[in-house]
Amino acid sequence: MSRPSDLIQGTLDLLILKTLSTGAVHGWAIAKRIQQISNEVLQVQQGSLYPALHRLEQQGWIESETKPTESGRVAKFYSLTKAGKKQLAHELNEWDRLSAAVQLVVKHA
Amino acid sequence: MLYLNRLKLRMKAFFQPDQLDHQLEDELAFHLAEQKAELLASGLSEAEAGKQAHLLFGPVTNLAEQCRDTRRTQWLEDFATDTAYAIRSLRLSPSFALAAILTLALGIGANTAFFATAYGILFRPLPYPAPERLIEIDEGMAGVGPITTIRSLAKAADYAGYLSNNQVNLFENGDAARLEASTATANLLSVLQVSPALGRWFNPGQEQAGQHRVAVLSHRIWRDRFNSDPAILGRKILLNEKSYEVLGVMPQSFTFPTPDTDLWLPIALDPRNVGYMWGGGNLFAIGRLKTGATLATAQAEIKPIINRTRELYPWRMPDLYGAAAHIVRHDELLAKQVRPKLLVLSIATLLLLLIACGNVGNLMLARSIQREREFAMREALGANRGRLLRQILTENLVLVTAGGLAGLLAALLIFEALPTLLPKDTPRLNEIMAAPSILLGAFASLLLTLSLFALAPLFRRKKRSSHLSLALIGAQLAIATTLLIGASLMGRTLWQLAQIDTGLKSSGLVTAHVSVGASRCPNRDTCNAFIESLNRKLLDLPGAQSVAWANFAPLEKNSSNVASEIQDHPRNPRDPAYVLWQTIATPAYFDTLGIPLRQGRLFNDSDSNVLIIGQSTAKRFWPNQSAIGKRIRPMSDREWFTIVGVVGDVNHYSLEGYPDWVDGVVYRPLAASFSNLPQSMKLSALIRTTQSAMVQSSITQTLQSAFPGLVVSRVTTLDQLRTDSTTNQRSTAFLLALFAILGLALAIVGVHGVIAHRAAQRTRELGIRIALGATPTNLLTLVLKETILVSLAGSLTGVFAAYALSKYLNSLLFGITIHDPLAFTLSPLTLFLAATIAAAWPAFRVLGTDPALTLRHD
């Protein structure tokens, strides 16, 4: 099981932005979704998740809105801003480059 | 957009932290609840699920703190703390704060006021649409005929004609007043692109003589003389005893051609009136470049137009006619006269601000040395260097802001005084109070001050700061020397001007403008009889000794030139004629003004076709023979005039003499000249009296009670005229002297402060030296040596700076060169001595101290 601190710096941002690209989600659901999609490999701790969310919000890449969930409780939903979408595209690009580079080294070195 | 959003988020984080904290709590609580719900669903008991959820979640406060940190408002909060701390620490040393703030206020205030004035007068766009496309023809093209010709021929620009200071008499409700009228063409407003506030402007038909009895009023005269009467339109008013219909009222902001214009009258085109159409410079051109045209295209077409115009003249014009004519921007021509002076004053206030900053900088340095221990302590307790530096910066910022606010107040005070400090004919003086100018001036001064102080804390190392404070006083002394040299140059100019012999005895001479209406002066005999009766009244005034009349009083800078032909000096008609300065006067003129007769005789009452000329004129044209009996003919006259007398030279035009294109000075008898003077002419009465104050106060009343409706204006003395004619130099000299004295005072205070501080720091060292047997002279030399070196270097640098800068004063100086040796030696000497004395005082105090005491000194 991988802890977020073991993730390459900045990867958590990418995961959050990607998760939000399908629509507004609250913090708990973000953690759950990352966990599910990665087949339980990536477990995002709240200790990293919330500071990351607040930082992304302060940078203007995501914005938040408080509204009720399906269960009726009020939660803070995050969604991508225009600038956030751009940032996501940029980070995906970077990620592709990085992983391709790592692949090359791992396979051929 | 992204950055704006971020700024908004920061602001929200700074100003509404509670709301954000509340949201954060809710968010974390929600997460905890979801976690618990999940655990419950997996089959745990209520209590167990709660416990597990908390365990998984970790310490809430830690997490909340981490989230809060992402808002990055720390620096803002620090800044608020620093500001509060700075204000508190400044309040603990009120004398330092007060000295710094007052010094800054002085520098910033003067600088703001003069930057704003310079901007308002020199650079601020004129209040017309596209003012940069307004042009004028400078030098060589004037007159109703020439300007209307240009108007019809020009293709690159639309030209209109205007004339300022054309005075008329207004008779209204039995009261007579002299008004400043401006003559203009019908298309003036379309060129300026301005509309009347009320009614309308002249139409082209009203430019024709006979149709021209219409007037447009200024807002001021409409308000003051006609009580803002809305029914003024269509009313008839009496101007120069003729009835004029009021067509409209201009907006208050309209001040073309001068702010004191009371009303506008159309030109009166009349081809038969050759003198009016072609005889003189009674109309000037202002134009607006057409779309696509430039100054260059307008300039290019002016030459052929001038050539066409020359052919239209009823007499032959010299080949050089209009040769100097060139197109200039209207705003540049308007500011041409005041530009050097305002630049000099702006530079002076800038220098003053630099001295003020130097002083405050030195105060700050001294203070930071005093607080060395405090900072060392705080550093030891864990404050990081950047944080401490930021705190000093904040303190400086607080000081400069306070000084800036006080400076703005000072600037407003200076603005109040400016109209009296600057000559009345300064263009656009009425506009400089405008907010944009002041804000710009304040902004520029503050920015300058702030950028100077941003550097200051970088030098907060003990060793360097001691050299820095010496360097600062050196710079201050250099700047003060520059200011002092500038002020001395102006002072020397005033002195030179005061030494000028105008050739007349001006003391005890009262002068007044008297307008003689057409009804009082219909022909020569009635005119002379009327002047005689006025004379009798004037001779009854207290202490009156003699009375004379002339077309102008001396030193008023009135233009009175006549192109003439001179016997024995024929000129080719292709060349320009001689230009003679003409005074038309009564026989008593020479005695009353104290002008001595050198040769021949003065006028008598029956004279006609005679002239008197000035001494230098006689010498120039007839150097080796008598001028008496020689003849001169004005180009516009058929007859020749014979010279009957030669009198002493007089500076009629101004103290400095005549314009350089004047070839000579002539006098003609007034009695024979009434037919040559314009209708409703104005004459200057000149009264020699032993009680000039009494005469000044009673002359208007005396004349008007004897001759109702007579307009008497501009009552003054010749001494006053002489003073007024130097107002440009005097105001500059006064302001420069003020700045120089302030600069000198600040610099001396700075020197004294620094030397006193340094001496105090060295008390122990000096005590040891005394104990070891150093003589007082040794110690004095020790303390004074560096001051003397620094002030020597400072004053020398100042001399070099002044040497380079004095060229800006050139147009204001008189009788001395821009590198006047007296000003360039006395000023630095004064400064050097003052600085040495200022430094010697603390030095002597140190000598007086007891060595035993100083050794125990902490």
Boltz contact constraints between the chains, C-beta under 6 A:
constraints:
  - contact:
      token1: [A, 27]
      token2: [B, 31]
      max_distance: 6.0
  - contact:
      token1: [A, 28]
      token2: [B, 31]
      max_distance: 6.0
  - contact:
      token1: [A, 28]
      token2: [B, 34]
      max_distance: 6.0
  - contact:
      token1: [A, 46]
      token2: [B, 57]
      max_distance: 6.0
  - contact:
      token1: [A, 47]
      token2: [B, 58]
      max_distance: 6.0
  - contact:
      token1: [A, 47]
      token2: [B, 63]
      max_distance: 6.0
  - contact:
      token1: [A, 50]
      token2: [B, 63]
      max_distance: 6.0
  - contact:
      token1: [A, 50]
      token2: [B, 67]
      max_distance: 6.0
  - contact:
      token1: [A, 51]
      token2: [B, 66]
      max_distance: 6.0
  - contact:
      token1: [A, 51]
      token2: [B, 67]
      max_distance: 6.0
  - contact:
      token1: [A, 51]
      token2: [B, 70]
      max_distance: 6.0
  - contact:
      token1: [A, 54]
      token2: [B, 67]
      max_distance: 6.0
  - contact:
      token1: [A, 54]
      token2: [B, 70]
      max_distance: 6.0
  - contact:
      token1: [A, 55]
      token2: [B, 70]
      max_distance: 6.0
  - contact:
      token1: [A, 58]
      token2: [B, 9]
      max_distance: 6.0
  - contact:
      token1: [A, 58]
      token2: [B, 70]
      max_distance: 6.0
  - contact:
      token1: [A, 58]
      token2: [B, 71]
      max_distance: 6.0
  - contact:
      token1: [A, 60]
      token2: [B, 2]
      max_distance: 6.0
  - contact:
      token1: [A, 60]
      token2: [B, 5]
      max_distance: 6.0
  - contact:
      token1: [A, 60]
      token2: [B, 6]
      max_distance: 6.0
  - contact:
      token1: [A, 75]
      token2: [B, 30]
      max_distance: 6.0
  - contact:
      token1: [A, 76]
      token2: [B, 27]
      max_distance: 6.0
  - contact:
      token1: [A, 83]
      token2: [B, 2]
      max_distance: 6.0
